[in-house]
Amino acid sequence: MSYSPQVSKDHYFTRSYFNKERWTSYWYQVEAVLKFSPRTLLEIGPGDHTVSRILAARGVEVTTLDIASDLSPKITASVTKLPFADNSFDAVLAAEVLEHIHFEDVPQAMREIYRATRHFAIISLPHAGIVFSFGFKLPLLSRLDYIWKLPFLWKKHQFQGEHYWELGKRGYSVSRIKKLFKTSGFAIRGVRLYADDPAHYFFILEKWL
């Protein structure tokens, strides 16, 4: 299935989008990538290019890809058909991307991500639910946070022009997406939900060689 851009370029610079939670998500994306010290990275869905600029400043050779040409990606293409040879990048980052395509197209997108990466993929996805969290910090020690989330598994997702599906809603459990990632050939090395970014699940995937 072919896709068209869902929002204009201006969307990424509105106050409702460019908020504190967005910066927190950016920080976790950058940290997840730098943990593996990749030389080359494919970022699918660069948005306002904040993450790609930070990573480039840290010495990572970043190739950006998006279907929206007005976002000025290096490559204009779809995640379901990546125009790269096998094993072209040390890692692939797709943050809040897969929910913008129909769920039945996600396996194809993951096969393409698997094919394009040499080693790792970092995927983040929106997750609906009620958040319960508790945190505390003692002097000279790192802050400790505990989080628990009640997903809206009884609630059917309604397409509102952007997200075709979301984790945490009826039919889209975390266990289902983990199974899909494994079927695509990846080993799941980490699954994280952060107290200061509770709207997103982060999946760290490693390619089986």
N, C-alpha and C positions, 0 to 999 in steps of 0.2 A: 504494500500500500504506500502511495506517495503522500507526503505531508507538506504543509505550508507553514510559514511562520505564524504563531498565534498572537503575538503582541508586537507593538512597535518598539523601535530602539529606545524611545523616551521612557518606556515602562521601567527600564533598569535604573533610572535616575530619579524616580519619584521618591518622596519621603516614606511612603508606605512600603516600598521595596527595599530602599537603602537604609535599613534601620540597624539597631544594635544587634538583634538576633542574626541578621544577615552577616555582619562582621564576625560574629562568633562562629558561624558556619564556615566562613572563609578561613578563619584561623585553623579550624580542625581539618579542613581540606589541605591546607599548606602543610601542616604538621604530618598528616598521613602520608603525603607524597615524599616529603624530605626524610622521613624515617627510613626509606629504602634507597636514598641517595641515587636516584636515577640520573643518567646523563641526558636521556631523551624522554619526553612525555607527550602524549596526545591528550589534550583537554577537549572533551566533547561538550559543547554548550558553554562557551566562555562568558556569556552574559556581558557584564561591563568590563571584563578583562582584568579585574582586580587580582584574582588568583594567579593568572598567567604572568602579570607584570611582577608580582612578588617572587614567583618561582624563577623567572628569568633573571631577576636581580641576584638570586642565590646561585646562579650558574647553570640552571636547568635549561636545556634547549626545548622550548615548548612549541608544539604545533597545535593551533586551535582549529576546531571544526564546528560548523553550524550550518543549518539549512537557511538561516537568515543572513543574506549577503550584506544587509545594512549594518550588521554588527561587526563587520570587517574581520571575519575569521580568515586565517591563512588559506583554509580550504572550505569551499561551500559544498556540502554533501550531507547525506543522511546517515545516522548511526546504524541504520539497517543495511547500508551498502557503503562500507568504508573504502575509499580509493587508495589503499595502501597494500603493499606486499606483506606476506606473512612475517611476523616477528619484526615489525618495523620500529617499535618503540620499547624502551625498557619498562614503561608503565603507561597505563591509561587511566585518566580521571573522568568520570561521568557523574557530576553532582547535580541532583535534581533534574535529570534528563529523561529517564526511562518512563516516568509517569506521563510524559507528553506524547507517547505513542500508545496505540491500542495494546492491551496486554498480550493478545495473540501474536503481536510482532516482537515482543520482548525476547523470546528465545532466539530469533534471527539476529537481533541486535547484540545479544550476548555472544553468539557464535562469532560475530564480526569483531567484537572486542577481544575475545579469546584469540582469534587469528592475528590481530594486529599487535598484541603485546608479546614481549619476550618473557616477562616475569610476573608482573603484578597488575591488578586493576583495583581501583578505589571507586566504589559506588555508594552514593548516598541517595536516600529516597524519603519523601515526606511520610510521616506516620501519624495517623489520626488517633486521638485518645485523650483520656483524662490523666493528667500528670500529678503524681505525688512525689515530692522530693524533700530531702532533709540534708543540710550541710553544716559543717562547723570547721573552725580553724583554730589551732593552738599556736602560740608563739614559736617561731623558728621551724614549724612543721608545715607541710603542704596541706591545703584545704582538702577535706574529705567530704564527698558528696554521695548520697544514696538516692536512687531514683527508682520508682515503680510506675508503670503505666497501664491503665485499663483501656485496651483498644475498643473501638466502636464496631465490633464484629457483627452486631445486629443491624448496623446501618448500611444501606445500599448507597454506593457512590453515585452521584449525579454529575455528569459532565457539564462544566460551566464555561467552556471555551478554552481551557488550558489542560487540566489534568483529566486523563481518561480513566484513571484508577488511582487508588492510594492504599498503601499498607495500613492495616488497622481497621479496614472496613470489610464488610461482608464479602467473603471469597478471596480476600487478599491478605492472608496471614503472613507473618514473618517466616514461619516454617515453609510455606509454599514458595516464597521467593528464594529461600535458601536451597530448596530442592531444585529449583530451576537453575540456580547458579552452578550447582554440582553437576546437573545434567549437561550443562554447557562445557564441562571439562575442568572447572575451577575447584580448587580446594579452598575452603573458607578458613582463613587464618585469624579473623577477628570480626566480631559483631559488637558495635558500641552504640549506646544511647547516652547522651551527655545531659547532665542536669541543667547546664546553661544553654543547651541547644536541643530541647526535648522534642522538637517537631521533626527531627530527622534521624533516621537510622543510618549508620555507616557500616559498610561491609568491606573488609580487606580480603581480597581474593588472590590466590597464587595459581599460576598456570602449571598444570601437569605437563612435563616435557616428554 
